[in-house]
Amino acid sequence: MKNLLIKTVLAVCAIFLSYSISAQDYKFKKVREFRVESLAEVGIRDYDPKKDVFVGFIDKRSEGVELAIFDANGEILASKKRQGEGPDDYQSSALAIGFSQEGDVFVQTSLELVKYDLEFNRISKVYYEPKVTTVIYSGPRSKFVPLTRGKDVSFIVNGTNLSNMVMNDVPPREINMIDYYDAASKTIHSVIPLSSRKVFEGIEDKVFPASINPIFTIDSQNSNLYFTSTIDSEITVYNPINWNIIQRIPVKHEFFKALDDIPLRESNLGLSNKSPLYSRNQELLKFDSDLLGLVYVKEISEAANELRKSEEKPFWMFDPEFHRIILFKDGVQLPGELTIPTGLIEMTLPNNRVLVKVVNEEEELDYYPFEIWELTEK
């Protein structure tokens, strides 16, 4: 009886704790800003805290995409075009880029994984045969995600928030969300069926007309994989060695009509529009504390979208006003949602910080401004 009473009290305390803390108990505070002097578009994808440098790209359009190293103040330390047919080049579009444990640079395409030094001289190259080839028309979209450590790494082949599937002719039960390269067998494997996601239960055999992209990130502390998709009400934590599920984290968005009815209904997506205007998950943020973030873009009405067009405002998905951040502490969602008013989150940084690419609608600049914001308790 005494043990039962103790368990009951602990359960009540846990419930009270989960509801006594809200997202509004946290805030994003701008701590620093810098800029990259460039007329061409700049993207930053990873950070090496040991060397205090960033890696990313400079998109020079007709001249091609250059891989680039930036110092902490945004100065370009090295840049080089590496897509081509040469022995040191990669052949297909670069999907992801990031630092290795040793401080070198991984560049991943649909066909190969290339390791470079910080001057972008080739160190090694691994070829593989993908199930789907992805082409993008700019620099790498995301940070490279290794699943294992050491000389020969396993890694996810398809980039986060990039489509690696053809939805038009294939029902959810036949679609896997993740393709990964296994370094031990040197083969591609597929995991996480789309039909295993709760939002697709009941429509496993029906062809669904919307594109569903995988979204994932790795916890650098324990190598667990955090996974969701663009239209999803759950974050699932996997052990990427055996793909066992460690935890399921339910998600409740403030603005996501598409998830009002489960299984999903086409009518909630507004697919009659030329451009789909429904909400969608965008990015997972694993902070180096017990906090997890989910960035999603909230929906817009057709009338509001047409008004934005008439006022020549940028595409709504690239407007910070529509980006919302849901926080989770110890796997429990905190009530409320946060925003960052000045720009879009590029990536997480150490010490519960994020790198933000500033959105400037007023004038054309000859540089790209970035800000660093820190997530702190009020």
Backbone hydrogen bonds, N-H to C=O, Kabsch-Sander energy under -0.5 kcal/mol:
donor,donor_aa,acceptor,acceptor_aa,energy
5,L,1,M,-2.1
6,I,2,K,-2.1
7,K,3,N,-2.3
8,T,4,L,-2.2
9,V,5,L,-2.4
10,L,6,I,-2.4
11,A,7,K,-2.3
12,V,8,T,-2.4
13,C,9,V,-2.3
14,A,10,L,-2.3
15,I,11,A,-2.2
16,F,12,V,-2.5
17,L,13,C,-2.6
18,S,14,A,-2.2
19,Y,15,I,-1.2
20,S,16,F,-1.3
21,I,17,L,-1.0
23,A,335,P,-3.6
24,Q,335,P,-0.5
25,D,22,S,-1.9
26,Y,23,A,-1.8
27,K,376,T,-2.5
29,K,27,K,-0.5
29,K,374,E,-2.6
31,V,372,I,-3.1
32,R,372,I,-1.5
34,F,370,F,-2.3
35,R,73,N,-0.7
36,V,368,Y,-2.4
37,E,35,R,-0.6
38,S,36,V,-1.0
41,E,59,D,-0.9
43,G,57,F,-2.1
45,R,55,V,-2.8
46,D,55,V,-1.6
48,D,53,V,-2.8
52,D,48,D,-1.7
53,V,48,D,-1.3
54,F,70,F,-3.0
55,V,46,D,-2.1
56,G,68,A,-2.5
57,F,43,G,-2.5
58,I,66,E,-2.6
59,D,41,E,-2.7
60,K,58,I,-0.9
60,K,64,G,-2.1
63,E,60,K,-2.1
64,G,61,R,-1.8
66,E,58,I,-2.9
67,L,80,K,-2.6
68,A,56,G,-2.2
69,I,78,A,-2.7
70,F,54,F,-2.3
71,D,75,E,-2.3
72,A,52,D,-0.7
74,G,71,D,-2.1
77,L,69,I,-2.7
77,L,75,E,-0.7
78,A,69,I,-1.3
80,K,67,L,-2.1
82,R,65,V,-0.6
84,G,82,R,-0.6
84,G,90,Y,-2.2
89,D,86,G,-1.3
90,Y,82,R,-2.3
95,L,93,S,-0.5
95,L,108,Q,-2.8
96,A,108,Q,-1.7
97,I,142,S,-1.9
98,G,106,F,-2.0
100,S,104,D,-2.7
103,G,100,S,-1.3
105,V,116,Y,-3.0
106,F,98,G,-3.6
107,V,114,V,-2.7
108,Q,96,A,-2.7
109,T,112,E,-2.8
110,S,93,S,-0.5
113,L,126,V,-2.4
114,V,107,V,-2.8
115,K,124,S,-2.5
116,Y,105,V,-3.2
117,D,121,N,-2.0
120,F,117,D,-2.0
123,I,115,K,-3.8
124,S,115,K,-1.4
126,V,113,L,-2.4
128,Y,111,L,-2.1
134,T,132,V,-0.5
141,R,95,L,-1.3
142,S,95,L,-1.3
144,F,97,I,-1.2
147,L,154,S,-3.1
148,T,154,S,-1.1
153,V,151,K,-0.7
155,F,181,Y,-1.5
156,I,145,V,-1.2
157,V,179,D,-2.9
158,N,179,D,-0.9
161,N,214,P,-3.9
162,L,159,G,-1.4
167,M,165,M,-0.7
173,R,204,E,-2.4
174,E,171,P,-2.0
175,I,172,P,-1.7
177,M,192,I,-3.0
178,I,191,V,-2.1
180,Y,189,H,-2.8
181,Y,155,F,-3.2
182,D,180,Y,-0.6
182,D,187,T,-2.8
183,A,181,Y,-0.7
186,K,182,D,-2.1
187,T,182,D,-0.9
189,H,180,Y,-2.7
191,V,178,I,-2.5
194,L,175,I,-3.1
195,S,172,P,-1.0
196,S,193,P,-1.6
197,R,194,L,-1.6
200,F,197,R,-1.9
201,E,198,K,-1.3
203,I,200,F,-1.8
206,K,203,I,-1.4
213,N,211,S,-0.6
215,I,228,T,-2.8
217,T,226,Y,-1.7
219,D,224,N,-2.7
220,S,218,I,-0.8
223,S,219,D,-2.7
225,L,238,Y,-2.6
226,Y,217,T,-2.9
226,Y,224,N,-0.5
227,F,225,L,-0.5
227,F,236,T,-2.4
228,T,215,I,-2.6
230,T,213,N,-1.7
232,D,230,T,-0.6
235,I,249,I,-2.7
236,T,227,F,-3.0
237,V,247,Q,-3.1
238,Y,225,L,-3.0
238,Y,236,T,-0.6
239,N,244,N,-2.4
243,W,239,N,-2.9
246,I,237,V,-3.3
247,Q,237,V,-1.3
249,I,235,I,-3.2
251,V,233,S,-2.5
259,L,256,F,-1.8
260,D,257,K,-2.2
264,L,199,V,-1.6
268,N,265,R,-1.1
269,L,266,E,-1.5
270,G,266,E,-0.6
271,L,266,E,-0.8
273,N,270,G,-1.7
280,R,297,V,-1.9
281,N,230,T,-3.1
282,Q,295,V,-3.4
283,E,295,V,-1.7
285,L,293,G,-3.3
286,K,284,L,-0.6
287,F,285,L,-0.8
287,F,291,L,-1.4
292,L,328,F,-2.2
293,G,285,L,-3.0
294,L,326,I,-2.2
295,V,283,E,-3.2
296,Y,324,R,-2.4
297,V,280,R,-2.8
298,K,296,Y,-0.6
298,K,322,F,-2.8
300,I,277,L,-1.8
305,N,301,S,-2.3
306,E,302,E,-2.2
307,L,303,A,-2.0
308,R,304,A,-2.0
309,K,305,N,-1.9
310,S,306,E,-2.2
311,E,307,L,-1.7
312,E,309,K,-1.5
313,K,308,R,-2.7
318,F,315,F,-2.3
319,D,316,W,-1.6
322,F,319,D,-2.1
323,H,320,P,-1.3
324,R,296,Y,-2.9
324,R,322,F,-0.5
325,I,338,L,-2.4
326,I,294,L,-2.8
326,I,324,R,-0.5
328,F,292,L,-2.4
329,K,332,V,-2.7
330,D,290,D,-2.2
332,V,329,K,-1.5
334,L,327,L,-2.8
338,L,325,I,-2.7
344,L,357,K,-2.1
346,E,355,L,-3.4
347,M,355,L,-1.0
349,L,353,R,-3.5
353,R,349,L,-1.2
354,V,373,W,-2.6
355,L,347,M,-2.7
356,V,354,V,-0.5
356,V,371,E,-3.3
357,K,344,L,-2.9
358,V,356,V,-0.7
358,V,369,P,-1.9
359,V,342,T,-2.3
360,N,358,V,-0.6
361,E,359,V,-0.6
368,Y,36,V,-2.6
370,F,34,F,-3.2
371,E,356,V,-2.6
372,I,32,R,-3.1
373,W,354,V,-2.2
373,W,371,E,-0.5
374,E,29,K,-3.0
375,L,352,N,-3.1
376,T,27,K,-2.7
376,T,374,E,-0.7
378,K,25,D,-2.8
